[in-house]
Amino acid sequence: MKHTLAVLSLIFACALTAQDVKLARGPKLFLKGLEGFDIFLKAEIVKKKVPLQLVAREEDAEYILQGAAQEQGKRSWHEGWLTGERDHYIVAVELLRRETGEFVWASEAGDRSVWWGIMKRSGPRKAAERIADNLKKMFK
């Protein structure tokens, strides 16, 4: 329940905030509180060549990316051939300036693939790919 409220509040903040923030290339970023999702996100940031530097210590960072990840179990009685597939892994993140705590940007992503279904990757890897794509769009 606690994670659900965190995810919903981040999604709401994302909806209320303009997403046209542009950052200079190369800021130092620390990933905080993503409960295992950070490993997938780091891999996707490197793979997608997002122009930032990941740091291991919070005090070395200019920005902090924090959020919540939630995995939902499959309900076979609800999903099937005639019913819509839904996300099984949902992530919401927010970017803050470390010095001031100022909110800069937020995003959310799920792992559902409408077109390819089980042929495409899913779970935390797919959600991390989408967050990394959204993060990459922020740079000039």
Secondary structure in CASP SS format (residue, H / E / C, confidence):
PFRMAT SS
TARGET T0000
AUTHOR 0000-0000-0000
METHOD secondary structure of the structure
MODEL  1
M C 1.00
K H 1.00
H H 1.00
T H 1.00
L H 1.00
A H 1.00
V H 1.00
L H 1.00
S H 1.00
L H 1.00
I H 1.00
F H 1.00
A H 1.00
C H 1.00
A H 1.00
L H 1.00
T C 1.00
A C 1.00
Q C 1.00
D C 1.00
V C 1.00
K C 1.00
L E 1.00
A C 1.00
R C 1.00
G C 1.00
P C 1.00
K E 1.00
L E 1.00
F E 1.00
L E 1.00
K E 1.00
G C 1.00
L C 1.00
E C 1.00
G C 1.00
F H 1.00
D H 1.00
I H 1.00
F H 1.00
L H 1.00
K H 1.00
A H 1.00
E H 1.00
I H 1.00
V H 1.00
K H 1.00
K C 1.00
K C 1.00
V C 1.00
P C 1.00
L C 1.00
Q E 1.00
L E 1.00
V C 1.00
A C 1.00
R C 1.00
E H 1.00
E H 1.00
D H 1.00
A C 1.00
E C 1.00
Y E 1.00
I E 1.00
L E 1.00
Q E 1.00
G E 1.00
A E 1.00
A E 1.00
Q E 1.00
E E 1.00
Q C 1.00
G C 1.00
K C 1.00
R C 1.00
S C 1.00
W C 1.00
H C 1.00
E C 1.00
G C 1.00
W C 1.00
L C 1.00
T C 1.00
G C 1.00
E C 1.00
R C 1.00
D C 1.00
H C 1.00
Y E 1.00
I E 1.00
V E 1.00
A E 1.00
V E 1.00
E E 1.00
L E 1.00
L E 1.00
R E 1.00
R C 1.00
E C 1.00
T C 1.00
G C 1.00
E C 1.00
F E 1.00
V E 1.00
W E 1.00
A E 1.00
S E 1.00
E E 1.00
A E 1.00
G E 1.00
D C 1.00
R C 1.00
S C 1.00
V C 1.00
W C 1.00
W C 1.00
G H 1.00
I H 1.00
M H 1.00
K C 1.00
R C 1.00
S C 1.00
G C 1.00
P H 1.00
R H 1.00
K H 1.00
A H 1.00
A H 1.00
E H 1.00
R H 1.00
I H 1.00
A H 1.00
D H 1.00
N H 1.00
L H 1.00
K H 1.00
K C 1.00
M C 1.00
F E 1.00
K C 1.00
END
